[in-house]
Amino acid sequence: MKKPIDPAPGEGIRSLKTTNVFRVVNFELYAKPNKIIMGLGLLAMGGSLVYIAYMRHKYEGMGYYSAVSENGEEQFLKRKSRWD
């Protein structure tokens, strides 16, 4: 007879007996965190946000402003003076 494995502290749900279907459907509960992949993901998301902020600043510096059209889309329109 097999001796039951005592769960180590911090294992949480990984120490419970579950079916393979439950493990496949809820993979994130059993996978150990990968700090390198998490760092790359944060770097990619941060880079995307910085790029969006840069492009918005660039267009505003050129005299454009963001406006919402009648159908709900955001557009960048050139500022016009009343003299034009």
PDB file with one MODEL, atoms N, CA, C and O in Angstrom:
MODEL        1
ATOM      1  N   MET A   1       0.847  -1.177   0.000  1.00  0.00           N
ATOM      2  CA  MET A   1       0.000   0.000   0.000  1.00  0.00           C
ATOM      3  C   MET A   1       0.892   1.239   0.000  1.00  0.00           C
ATOM      4  O   MET A   1       1.885   1.312   0.724  1.00  0.00           O
ATOM      5  N   LYS A   2       0.506   2.227  -0.844  1.00  0.00           N
ATOM      6  CA  LYS A   2       1.291   3.457  -0.937  1.00  0.00           C
ATOM      7  C   LYS A   2       1.044   4.344   0.273  1.00  0.00           C
ATOM      8  O   LYS A   2      -0.064   4.425   0.803  1.00  0.00           O
ATOM      9  N   LYS A   3       2.099   4.994   0.681  1.00  0.00           N
ATOM     10  CA  LYS A   3       1.988   5.936   1.777  1.00  0.00           C
ATOM     11  C   LYS A   3       1.511   7.277   1.210  1.00  0.00           C
ATOM     12  O   LYS A   3       2.074   7.747   0.221  1.00  0.00           O
ATOM     13  N   PRO A   4       0.485   7.910   1.808  1.00  0.00           N
ATOM     14  CA  PRO A   4       0.011   9.193   1.288  1.00  0.00           C
ATOM     15  C   PRO A   4       1.108  10.263   1.396  1.00  0.00           C
ATOM     16  O   PRO A   4       1.856  10.329   2.372  1.00  0.00           O
ATOM     17  N   ILE A   5       1.166  11.082   0.364  1.00  0.00           N
ATOM     18  CA  ILE A   5       2.169  12.143   0.341  1.00  0.00           C
ATOM     19  C   ILE A   5       1.647  13.325   1.144  1.00  0.00           C
ATOM     20  O   ILE A   5       0.544  13.818   0.909  1.00  0.00           O
ATOM     21  N   ASP A   6       2.458  13.767   2.093  1.00  0.00           N
ATOM     22  CA  ASP A   6       2.066  14.924   2.887  1.00  0.00           C
ATOM     23  C   ASP A   6       2.304  16.191   2.071  1.00  0.00           C
ATOM     24  O   ASP A   6       3.382  16.372   1.503  1.00  0.00           O
ATOM     25  N   PRO A   7       1.322  17.052   2.011  1.00  0.00           N
ATOM     26  CA  PRO A   7       1.507  18.295   1.246  1.00  0.00           C
ATOM     27  C   PRO A   7       2.512  19.211   1.930  1.00  0.00           C
ATOM     28  O   PRO A   7       2.516  19.352   3.153  1.00  0.00           O
ATOM     29  N   ALA A   8       3.347  19.821   1.131  1.00  0.00           N
ATOM     30  CA  ALA A   8       4.318  20.785   1.651  1.00  0.00           C
ATOM     31  C   ALA A   8       3.618  22.126   1.845  1.00  0.00           C
ATOM     32  O   ALA A   8       2.643  22.424   1.156  1.00  0.00           O
ATOM     33  N   PRO A   9       4.105  22.921   2.765  1.00  0.00           N
ATOM     34  CA  PRO A   9       3.488  24.239   2.959  1.00  0.00           C
ATOM     35  C   PRO A   9       3.569  25.079   1.686  1.00  0.00           C
ATOM     36  O   PRO A   9       4.601  25.114   1.016  1.00  0.00           O
ATOM     37  N   GLY A  10       2.480  25.746   1.365  1.00  0.00           N
ATOM     38  CA  GLY A  10       2.439  26.623   0.208  1.00  0.00           C
ATOM     39  C   GLY A  10       2.002  25.958  -1.079  1.00  0.00           C
ATOM     40  O   GLY A  10       1.911  26.636  -2.101  1.00  0.00           O
ATOM     41  N   GLU A  11       1.726  24.665  -1.080  1.00  0.00           N
ATOM     42  CA  GLU A  11       1.306  23.984  -2.305  1.00  0.00           C
ATOM     43  C   GLU A  11      -0.159  24.235  -2.623  1.00  0.00           C
ATOM     44  O   GLU A  11      -0.548  24.200  -3.790  1.00  0.00           O
ATOM     45  N   GLY A  12      -0.965  24.483  -1.627  1.00  0.00           N
ATOM     46  CA  GLY A  12      -2.372  24.811  -1.845  1.00  0.00           C
ATOM     47  C   GLY A  12      -3.129  23.708  -2.554  1.00  0.00           C
ATOM     48  O   GLY A  12      -3.104  22.556  -2.121  1.00  0.00           O
ATOM     49  N   ILE A  13      -3.815  24.057  -3.660  1.00  0.00           N
ATOM     50  CA  ILE A  13      -4.678  23.118  -4.367  1.00  0.00           C
ATOM     51  C   ILE A  13      -3.888  22.021  -5.077  1.00  0.00           C
ATOM     52  O   ILE A  13      -4.449  20.976  -5.406  1.00  0.00           O
ATOM     53  N   ARG A  14      -2.595  22.244  -5.318  1.00  0.00           N
ATOM     54  CA  ARG A  14      -1.782  21.215  -5.985  1.00  0.00           C
ATOM     55  C   ARG A  14      -1.686  19.935  -5.168  1.00  0.00           C
ATOM     56  O   ARG A  14      -1.438  18.863  -5.719  1.00  0.00           O
ATOM     57  N   SER A  15      -1.880  20.039  -3.865  1.00  0.00           N
ATOM     58  CA  SER A  15      -1.752  18.864  -3.016  1.00  0.00           C
ATOM     59  C   SER A  15      -3.024  18.015  -2.981  1.00  0.00           C
ATOM     60  O   SER A  15      -2.991  16.887  -2.489  1.00  0.00           O
ATOM     61  N   LEU A  16      -4.143  18.532  -3.492  1.00  0.00           N
ATOM     62  CA  LEU A  16      -5.404  17.787  -3.484  1.00  0.00           C
ATOM     63  C   LEU A  16      -5.437  16.760  -4.606  1.00  0.00           C
ATOM     64  O   LEU A  16      -4.802  16.934  -5.646  1.00  0.00           O
ATOM     65  N   LYS A  17      -6.191  15.682  -4.377  1.00  0.00           N
ATOM     66  CA  LYS A  17      -6.388  14.680  -5.419  1.00  0.00           C
ATOM     67  C   LYS A  17      -7.482  15.181  -6.359  1.00  0.00           C
ATOM     68  O   LYS A  17      -8.609  15.435  -5.935  1.00  0.00           O
ATOM     69  N   THR A  18      -7.136  15.320  -7.641  1.00  0.00           N
ATOM     70  CA  THR A  18      -8.100  15.789  -8.629  1.00  0.00           C
ATOM     71  C   THR A  18      -8.004  14.916  -9.870  1.00  0.00           C
ATOM     72  O   THR A  18      -7.097  14.093  -9.991  1.00  0.00           O
ATOM     73  N   THR A  19      -8.937  15.100 -10.784  1.00  0.00           N
ATOM     74  CA  THR A  19      -8.909  14.355 -12.038  1.00  0.00           C
ATOM     75  C   THR A  19      -7.992  15.075 -13.032  1.00  0.00           C
ATOM     76  O   THR A  19      -7.678  16.255 -12.879  1.00  0.00           O
ATOM     77  N   ASN A  20      -7.579  14.328 -14.047  1.00  0.00           N
ATOM     78  CA  ASN A  20      -6.725  14.927 -15.077  1.00  0.00           C
ATOM     79  C   ASN A  20      -7.477  15.988 -15.881  1.00  0.00           C
ATOM     80  O   ASN A  20      -6.875  16.957 -16.344  1.00  0.00           O
ATOM     81  N   VAL A  21      -8.779  15.812 -16.047  1.00  0.00           N
ATOM     82  CA  VAL A  21      -9.579  16.800 -16.772  1.00  0.00           C
ATOM     83  C   VAL A  21      -9.555  18.130 -16.017  1.00  0.00           C
ATOM     84  O   VAL A  21      -9.403  19.189 -16.627  1.00  0.00           O
ATOM     85  N   PHE A  22      -9.703  18.076 -14.701  1.00  0.00           N
ATOM     86  CA  PHE A  22      -9.667  19.296 -13.895  1.00  0.00           C
ATOM     87  C   PHE A  22      -8.301  19.953 -14.005  1.00  0.00           C
ATOM     88  O   PHE A  22      -8.217  21.179 -14.068  1.00  0.00           O
ATOM     89  N   ARG A  23      -7.244  19.181 -14.031  1.00  0.00           N
ATOM     90  CA  ARG A  23      -5.894  19.744 -14.149  1.00  0.00           C
ATOM     91  C   ARG A  23      -5.672  20.390 -15.513  1.00  0.00           C
ATOM     92  O   ARG A  23      -5.000  21.417 -15.605  1.00  0.00           O
ATOM     93  N   VAL A  24      -6.226  19.805 -16.567  1.00  0.00           N
ATOM     94  CA  VAL A  24      -6.055  20.378 -17.902  1.00  0.00           C
ATOM     95  C   VAL A  24      -6.864  21.665 -18.034  1.00  0.00           C
ATOM     96  O   VAL A  24      -6.371  22.657 -18.571  1.00  0.00           O
ATOM     97  N   VAL A  25      -8.101  21.655 -17.548  1.00  0.00           N
ATOM     98  CA  VAL A  25      -8.968  22.826 -17.663  1.00  0.00           C
ATOM     99  C   VAL A  25      -8.443  23.982 -16.802  1.00  0.00           C
ATOM    100  O   VAL A  25      -8.542  25.141 -17.205  1.00  0.00           O
ATOM    101  N   ASN A  26      -7.899  23.684 -15.648  1.00  0.00           N
ATOM    102  CA  ASN A  26      -7.405  24.703 -14.724  1.00  0.00           C
ATOM    103  C   ASN A  26      -5.878  24.633 -14.629  1.00  0.00           C
ATOM    104  O   ASN A  26      -5.318  24.502 -13.541  1.00  0.00           O
ATOM    105  N   PHE A  27      -5.226  24.722 -15.772  1.00  0.00           N
ATOM    106  CA  PHE A  27      -3.778  24.569 -15.834  1.00  0.00           C
ATOM    107  C   PHE A  27      -3.042  25.596 -14.974  1.00  0.00           C
ATOM    108  O   PHE A  27      -2.022  25.282 -14.360  1.00  0.00           O
ATOM    109  N   GLU A  28      -3.566  26.826 -14.932  1.00  0.00           N
ATOM    110  CA  GLU A  28      -2.869  27.895 -14.226  1.00  0.00           C
ATOM    111  C   GLU A  28      -2.790  27.651 -12.719  1.00  0.00           C
ATOM    112  O   GLU A  28      -1.954  28.252 -12.043  1.00  0.00           O
ATOM    113  N   LEU A  29      -3.640  26.784 -12.187  1.00  0.00           N
ATOM    114  CA  LEU A  29      -3.579  26.469 -10.764  1.00  0.00           C
ATOM    115  C   LEU A  29      -2.406  25.544 -10.436  1.00  0.00           C
ATOM    116  O   LEU A  29      -1.946  25.511  -9.295  1.00  0.00           O
ATOM    117  N   TYR A  30      -1.922  24.796 -11.425  1.00  0.00           N
ATOM    118  CA  TYR A  30      -0.883  23.808 -11.176  1.00  0.00           C
ATOM    119  C   TYR A  30       0.476  24.214 -11.731  1.00  0.00           C
ATOM    120  O   TYR A  30       1.493  23.660 -11.316  1.00  0.00           O
ATOM    121  N   ALA A  31       0.517  25.144 -12.637  1.00  0.00           N
ATOM    122  CA  ALA A  31       1.783  25.580 -13.225  1.00  0.00           C
ATOM    123  C   ALA A  31       2.492  26.505 -12.249  1.00  0.00           C
ATOM    124  O   ALA A  31       1.872  27.354 -11.610  1.00  0.00           O
ATOM    125  N   LYS A  32       3.791  26.326 -12.148  1.00  0.00           N
ATOM    126  CA  LYS A  32       4.573  27.214 -11.296  1.00  0.00           C
ATOM    127  C   LYS A  32       4.845  28.499 -12.061  1.00  0.00           C
ATOM    128  O   LYS A  32       5.062  28.458 -13.273  1.00  0.00           O
ATOM    129  N   PRO A  33       4.839  29.638 -11.380  1.00  0.00           N
ATOM    130  CA  PRO A  33       5.061  30.912 -12.072  1.00  0.00           C
ATOM    131  C   PRO A  33       6.455  30.974 -12.696  1.00  0.00           C
ATOM    132  O   PRO A  33       7.440  30.579 -12.072  1.00  0.00           O
ATOM    133  N   ASN A  34       6.529  31.465 -13.914  1.00  0.00           N
ATOM    134  CA  ASN A  34       7.796  31.618 -14.616  1.00  0.00           C
ATOM    135  C   ASN A  34       8.115  33.112 -14.633  1.00  0.00           C
ATOM    136  O   ASN A  34       7.488  33.877 -15.365  1.00  0.00           O
ATOM    137  N   LYS A  35       9.085  33.520 -13.830  1.00  0.00           N
ATOM    138  CA  LYS A  35       9.385  34.937 -13.665  1.00  0.00           C
ATOM    139  C   LYS A  35       9.968  35.560 -14.924  1.00  0.00           C
ATOM    140  O   LYS A  35       9.776  36.753 -15.159  1.00  0.00           O
ATOM    141  N   ILE A  36      10.665  34.794 -15.729  1.00  0.00           N
ATOM    142  CA  ILE A  36      11.247  35.333 -16.959  1.00  0.00           C
ATOM    143  C   ILE A  36      10.144  35.678 -17.950  1.00  0.00           C
ATOM    144  O   ILE A  36      10.147  36.763 -18.532  1.00  0.00           O
ATOM    145  N   ILE A  37       9.206  34.765 -18.143  1.00  0.00           N
ATOM    146  CA  ILE A  37       8.090  35.011 -19.056  1.00  0.00           C
ATOM    147  C   ILE A  37       7.221  36.153 -18.538  1.00  0.00           C
ATOM    148  O   ILE A  37       6.758  36.985 -19.317  1.00  0.00           O
ATOM    149  N   MET A  38       6.998  36.194 -17.226  1.00  0.00           N
ATOM    150  CA  MET A  38       6.209  37.275 -16.647  1.00  0.00           C
ATOM    151  C   MET A  38       6.913  38.616 -16.871  1.00  0.00           C
ATOM    152  O   MET A  38       6.255  39.607 -17.188  1.00  0.00           O
ATOM    153  N   GLY A  39       8.218  38.661 -16.713  1.00  0.00           N
ATOM    154  CA  GLY A  39       8.972  39.886 -16.950  1.00  0.00           C
ATOM    155  C   GLY A  39       8.903  40.330 -18.404  1.00  0.00           C
ATOM    156  O   GLY A  39       8.754  41.518 -18.687  1.00  0.00           O
ATOM    157  N   LEU A  40       9.011  39.370 -19.332  1.00  0.00           N
ATOM    158  CA  LEU A  40       8.897  39.704 -20.747  1.00  0.00           C
ATOM    159  C   LEU A  40       7.504  40.230 -21.089  1.00  0.00           C
ATOM    160  O   LEU A  40       7.371  41.165 -21.879  1.00  0.00           O
ATOM    161  N   GLY A  41       6.484  39.645 -20.508  1.00  0.00           N
ATOM    162  CA  GLY A  41       5.120  40.110 -20.733  1.00  0.00           C
ATOM    163  C   GLY A  41       4.908  41.519 -20.197  1.00  0.00           C
ATOM    164  O   GLY A  41       4.287  42.354 -20.854  1.00  0.00           O
ATOM    165  N   LEU A  42       5.426  41.780 -19.001  1.00  0.00           N
ATOM    166  CA  LEU A  42       5.317  43.130 -18.442  1.00  0.00           C
ATOM    167  C   LEU A  42       6.088  44.138 -19.280  1.00  0.00           C
ATOM    168  O   LEU A  42       5.631  45.264 -19.479  1.00  0.00           O
ATOM    169  N   LEU A  43       7.256  43.737 -19.773  1.00  0.00           N
ATOM    170  CA  LEU A  43       8.049  44.613 -20.629  1.00  0.00           C
ATOM    171  C   LEU A  43       7.310  44.917 -21.932  1.00  0.00           C
ATOM    172  O   LEU A  43       7.307  46.061 -22.388  1.00  0.00           O
ATOM    173  N   ALA A  44       6.689  43.911 -22.528  1.00  0.00           N
ATOM    174  CA  ALA A  44       5.941  44.112 -23.769  1.00  0.00           C
ATOM    175  C   ALA A  44       4.727  45.016 -23.541  1.00  0.00           C
ATOM    176  O   ALA A  44       4.472  45.914 -24.343  1.00  0.00           O
ATOM    177  N   MET A  45       3.988  44.793 -22.473  1.00  0.00           N
ATOM    178  CA  MET A  45       2.829  45.639 -22.185  1.00  0.00           C
ATOM    179  C   MET A  45       3.251  47.069 -21.872  1.00  0.00           C
ATOM    180  O   MET A  45       2.622  48.022 -22.333  1.00  0.00           O
ATOM    181  N   GLY A  46       4.308  47.217 -21.095  1.00  0.00           N
ATOM    182  CA  GLY A  46       4.813  48.552 -20.782  1.00  0.00           C
ATOM    183  C   GLY A  46       5.295  49.275 -22.027  1.00  0.00           C
ATOM    184  O   GLY A  46       5.038  50.467 -22.197  1.00  0.00           O
ATOM    185  N   GLY A  47       6.000  48.552 -22.905  1.00  0.00           N
ATOM    186  CA  GLY A  47       6.461  49.143 -24.159  1.00  0.00           C
ATOM    187  C   GLY A  47       5.308  49.582 -25.035  1.00  0.00           C
ATOM    188  O   GLY A  47       5.380  50.626 -25.683  1.00  0.00           O
ATOM    189  N   SER A  48       4.246  48.796 -25.062  1.00  0.00           N
ATOM    190  CA  SER A  48       3.063  49.164 -25.852  1.00  0.00           C
ATOM    191  C   SER A  48       2.416  50.433 -25.313  1.00  0.00           C
ATOM    192  O   SER A  48       2.026  51.312 -26.082  1.00  0.00           O
ATOM    193  N   LEU A  49       2.303  50.529 -23.984  1.00  0.00           N
ATOM    194  CA  LEU A  49       1.704  51.725 -23.393  1.00  0.00           C
ATOM    195  C   LEU A  49       2.564  52.963 -23.639  1.00  0.00           C
ATOM    196  O   LEU A  49       2.039  54.045 -23.904  1.00  0.00           O
ATOM    197  N   VAL A  50       3.890  52.802 -23.551  1.00  0.00           N
ATOM    198  CA  VAL A  50       4.792  53.928 -23.816  1.00  0.00           C
ATOM    199  C   VAL A  50       4.680  54.358 -25.272  1.00  0.00           C
ATOM    200  O   VAL A  50       4.684  55.555 -25.562  1.00  0.00           O
ATOM    201  N   TYR A  51       4.583  53.408 -26.187  1.00  0.00           N
ATOM    202  CA  TYR A  51       4.449  53.729 -27.613  1.00  0.00           C
ATOM    203  C   TYR A  51       3.148  54.480 -27.886  1.00  0.00           C
ATOM    204  O   TYR A  51       3.145  55.459 -28.631  1.00  0.00           O
ATOM    205  N   ILE A  52       2.054  54.034 -27.294  1.00  0.00           N
ATOM    206  CA  ILE A  52       0.766  54.709 -27.480  1.00  0.00           C
ATOM    207  C   ILE A  52       0.834  56.131 -26.934  1.00  0.00           C
ATOM    208  O   ILE A  52       0.348  57.062 -27.575  1.00  0.00           O
ATOM    209  N   ALA A  53       1.439  56.309 -25.746  1.00  0.00           N
ATOM    210  CA  ALA A  53       1.568  57.648 -25.170  1.00  0.00           C
ATOM    211  C   ALA A  53       2.448  58.531 -26.049  1.00  0.00           C
ATOM    212  O   ALA A  53       2.156  59.713 -26.231  1.00  0.00           O
ATOM    213  N   TYR A  54       3.525  57.962 -26.597  1.00  0.00           N
ATOM    214  CA  TYR A  54       4.420  58.721 -27.479  1.00  0.00           C
ATOM    215  C   TYR A  54       3.686  59.175 -28.738  1.00  0.00           C
ATOM    216  O   TYR A  54       3.791  60.337 -29.131  1.00  0.00           O
ATOM    217  N   MET A  55       2.948  58.269 -29.367  1.00  0.00           N
ATOM    218  CA  MET A  55       2.230  58.624 -30.593  1.00  0.00           C
ATOM    219  C   MET A  55       1.163  59.681 -30.316  1.00  0.00           C
ATOM    220  O   MET A  55       0.971  60.587 -31.127  1.00  0.00           O
ATOM    221  N   ARG A  56       0.472  59.581 -29.191  1.00  0.00           N
ATOM    222  CA  ARG A  56      -0.550  60.573 -28.846  1.00  0.00           C
ATOM    223  C   ARG A  56       0.113  61.938 -28.632  1.00  0.00           C
ATOM    224  O   ARG A  56      -0.400  62.956 -29.095  1.00  0.00           O
ATOM    225  N   HIS A  57       1.244  61.960 -27.936  1.00  0.00           N
ATOM    226  CA  HIS A  57       1.968  63.208 -27.698  1.00  0.00           C
ATOM    227  C   HIS A  57       2.475  63.801 -29.013  1.00  0.00           C
ATOM    228  O   HIS A  57       2.446  65.016 -29.207  1.00  0.00           O
ATOM    229  N   LYS A  58       2.937  62.939 -29.907  1.00  0.00           N
ATOM    230  CA  LYS A  58       3.445  63.394 -31.201  1.00  0.00           C
ATOM    231  C   LYS A  58       2.341  64.058 -32.015  1.00  0.00           C
ATOM    232  O   LYS A  58       2.546  65.135 -32.574  1.00  0.00           O
ATOM    233  N   TYR A  59       1.176  63.428 -32.084  1.00  0.00           N
ATOM    234  CA  TYR A  59       0.072  63.993 -32.852  1.00  0.00           C
ATOM    235  C   TYR A  59      -0.438  65.286 -32.228  1.00  0.00           C
ATOM    236  O   TYR A  59      -0.774  66.227 -32.948  1.00  0.00           O
ATOM    237  N   GLU A  60      -0.499  65.345 -30.908  1.00  0.00           N
ATOM    238  CA  GLU A  60      -0.954  66.574 -30.263  1.00  0.00           C
ATOM    239  C   GLU A  60       0.046  67.698 -30.501  1.00  0.00           C
ATOM    240  O   GLU A  60      -0.353  68.855 -30.624  1.00  0.00           O
ATOM    241  N   GLY A  61       1.337  67.383 -30.570  1.00  0.00           N
ATOM    242  CA  GLY A  61       2.358  68.379 -30.855  1.00  0.00           C
ATOM    243  C   GLY A  61       2.276  68.902 -32.279  1.00  0.00           C
ATOM    244  O   GLY A  61       2.693  70.029 -32.545  1.00  0.00           O
ATOM    245  N   MET A  62       1.751  68.112 -33.190  1.00  0.00           N
ATOM    246  CA  MET A  62       1.605  68.522 -34.587  1.00  0.00           C
ATOM    247  C   MET A  62       0.330  69.336 -34.808  1.00  0.00           C
ATOM    248  O   MET A  62       0.087  69.805 -35.920  1.00  0.00           O
ATOM    249  N   GLY A  63      -0.476  69.509 -33.781  1.00  0.00           N
ATOM    250  CA  GLY A  63      -1.685  70.301 -33.908  1.00  0.00           C
ATOM    251  C   GLY A  63      -2.937  69.484 -34.076  1.00  0.00           C
ATOM    252  O   GLY A  63      -3.979  70.035 -34.430  1.00  0.00           O
ATOM    253  N   TYR A  64      -2.879  68.198 -33.837  1.00  0.00           N
ATOM    254  CA  TYR A  64      -4.065  67.349 -33.938  1.00  0.00           C
ATOM    255  C   TYR A  64      -4.690  67.186 -32.556  1.00  0.00           C
ATOM    256  O   TYR A  64      -4.019  67.350 -31.537  1.00  0.00           O
ATOM    257  N   TYR A  65      -5.959  66.868 -32.532  1.00  0.00           N
ATOM    258  CA  TYR A  65      -6.631  66.548 -31.283  1.00  0.00           C
ATOM    259  C   TYR A  65      -7.533  65.349 -31.515  1.00  0.00           C
ATOM    260  O   TYR A  65      -7.960  65.089 -32.640  1.00  0.00           O
ATOM    261  N   SER A  66      -7.817  64.625 -30.453  1.00  0.00           N
ATOM    262  CA  SER A  66      -8.660  63.439 -30.602  1.00  0.00           C
ATOM    263  C   SER A  66     -10.124  63.848 -30.448  1.00  0.00           C
ATOM    264  O   SER A  66     -10.489  64.586 -29.533  1.00  0.00           O
ATOM    265  N   ALA A  67     -10.941  63.354 -31.357  1.00  0.00           N
ATOM    266  CA  ALA A  67     -12.375  63.639 -31.340  1.00  0.00           C
ATOM    267  C   ALA A  67     -13.120  62.333 -31.583  1.00  0.00           C
ATOM    268  O   ALA A  67     -12.630  61.443 -32.279  1.00  0.00           O
ATOM    269  N   VAL A  68     -14.288  62.233 -31.011  1.00  0.00           N
ATOM    270  CA  VAL A  68     -15.123  61.050 -31.188  1.00  0.00           C
ATOM    271  C   VAL A  68     -16.178  61.374 -32.235  1.00  0.00           C
ATOM    272  O   VAL A  68     -16.928  62.342 -32.102  1.00  0.00           O
ATOM    273  N   SER A  69     -16.226  60.549 -33.283  1.00  0.00           N
ATOM    274  CA  SER A  69     -17.175  60.785 -34.364  1.00  0.00           C
ATOM    275  C   SER A  69     -18.579  60.334 -33.961  1.00  0.00           C
ATOM    276  O   SER A  69     -18.785  59.811 -32.866  1.00  0.00           O
ATOM    277  N   GLU A  70     -19.524  60.541 -34.848  1.00  0.00           N
ATOM    278  CA  GLU A  70     -20.915  60.192 -34.556  1.00  0.00           C
ATOM    279  C   GLU A  70     -21.122  58.696 -34.365  1.00  0.00           C
ATOM    280  O   GLU A  70     -22.006  58.278 -33.616  1.00  0.00           O
ATOM    281  N   ASN A  71     -20.296  57.876 -35.052  1.00  0.00           N
ATOM    282  CA  ASN A  71     -20.455  56.421 -34.913  1.00  0.00           C
ATOM    283  C   ASN A  71     -19.598  55.852 -33.780  1.00  0.00           C
ATOM    284  O   ASN A  71     -19.514  54.631 -33.642  1.00  0.00           O
ATOM    285  N   GLY A  72     -18.969  56.689 -32.975  1.00  0.00           N
ATOM    286  CA  GLY A  72     -18.254  56.242 -31.789  1.00  0.00           C
ATOM    287  C   GLY A  72     -16.779  55.954 -31.980  1.00  0.00           C
ATOM    288  O   GLY A  72     -16.129  55.466 -31.056  1.00  0.00           O
ATOM    289  N   GLU A  73     -16.233  56.239 -33.150  1.00  0.00           N
ATOM    290  CA  GLU A  73     -14.809  55.989 -33.397  1.00  0.00           C
ATOM    291  C   GLU A  73     -13.999  57.225 -33.037  1.00  0.00           C
ATOM    292  O   GLU A  73     -14.449  58.357 -33.211  1.00  0.00           O
ATOM    293  N   GLU A  74     -12.789  56.982 -32.529  1.00  0.00           N
ATOM    294  CA  GLU A  74     -11.892  58.087 -32.205  1.00  0.00           C
ATOM    295  C   GLU A  74     -11.102  58.470 -33.447  1.00  0.00           C
ATOM    296  O   GLU A  74     -10.549  57.609 -34.132  1.00  0.00           O
ATOM    297  N   GLN A  75     -11.052  59.774 -33.735  1.00  0.00           N
ATOM    298  CA  GLN A  75     -10.318  60.273 -34.887  1.00  0.00           C
ATOM    299  C   GLN A  75      -9.401  61.398 -34.435  1.00  0.00           C
ATOM    300  O   GLN A  75      -9.706  62.110 -33.478  1.00  0.00           O
ATOM    301  N   PHE A  76      -8.275  61.556 -35.127  1.00  0.00           N
ATOM    302  CA  PHE A  76      -7.393  62.683 -34.880  1.00  0.00           C
ATOM    303  C   PHE A  76      -7.642  63.717 -35.971  1.00  0.00           C
ATOM    304  O   PHE A  76      -7.424  63.451 -37.153  1.00  0.00           O
ATOM    305  N   LEU A  77      -8.097  64.887 -35.568  1.00  0.00           N
ATOM    306  CA  LEU A  77      -8.425  65.952 -36.506  1.00  0.00           C
ATOM    307  C   LEU A  77      -7.442  67.101 -36.324  1.00  0.00           C
ATOM    308  O   LEU A  77      -6.985  67.372 -35.214  1.00  0.00           O
ATOM    309  N   LYS A  78      -7.125  67.768 -37.416  1.00  0.00           N
ATOM    310  CA  LYS A  78      -6.222  68.919 -37.396  1.00  0.00           C
ATOM    311  C   LYS A  78      -6.960  70.112 -36.817  1.00  0.00           C
ATOM    312  O   LYS A  78      -8.102  70.385 -37.187  1.00  0.00           O
ATOM    313  N   ARG A  79      -6.305  70.822 -35.908  1.00  0.00           N
ATOM    314  CA  ARG A  79      -6.910  72.019 -35.344  1.00  0.00           C
ATOM    315  C   ARG A  79      -7.044  73.096 -36.409  1.00  0.00           C
ATOM    316  O   ARG A  79      -6.132  73.324 -37.204  1.00  0.00           O
ATOM    317  N   LYS A  80      -8.181  73.743 -36.410  1.00  0.00           N
ATOM    318  CA  LYS A  80      -8.435  74.827 -37.363  1.00  0.00           C
ATOM    319  C   LYS A  80      -8.738  76.094 -36.577  1.00  0.00           C
ATOM    320  O   LYS A  80      -9.430  76.069 -35.558  1.00  0.00           O
ATOM    321  N   SER A  81      -8.209  77.187 -37.071  1.00  0.00           N
ATOM    322  CA  SER A  81      -8.517  78.452 -36.413  1.00  0.00           C
ATOM    323  C   SER A  81      -9.812  79.013 -37.007  1.00  0.00           C
ATOM    324  O   SER A  81     -10.285  78.542 -38.042  1.00  0.00           O
ATOM    325  N   ARG A  82     -10.354  79.979 -36.371  1.00  0.00           N
ATOM    326  CA  ARG A  82     -11.593  80.597 -36.862  1.00  0.00           C
ATOM    327  C   ARG A  82     -11.334  81.436 -38.101  1.00  0.00           C
ATOM    328  O   ARG A  82     -12.271  81.800 -38.811  1.00  0.00           O
ATOM    329  N   TRP A  83     -10.076  81.744 -38.365  1.00  0.00           N
ATOM    330  CA  TRP A  83      -9.708  82.575 -39.504  1.00  0.00           C
ATOM    331  C   TRP A  83      -9.616  81.784 -40.797  1.00  0.00           C
ATOM    332  O   TRP A  83      -9.564  82.369 -41.879  1.00  0.00           O
ATOM    333  N   ASP A  84      -9.595  80.439 -40.697  1.00  0.00           N
ATOM    334  CA  ASP A  84      -9.459  79.616 -41.914  1.00  0.00           C
ATOM    335  C   ASP A  84     -10.758  79.469 -42.659  1.00  0.00           C
ATOM    336  O   ASP A  84     -10.803  78.808 -43.697  1.00  0.00           O
TER     337      ASP A  84
ENDMDL
END
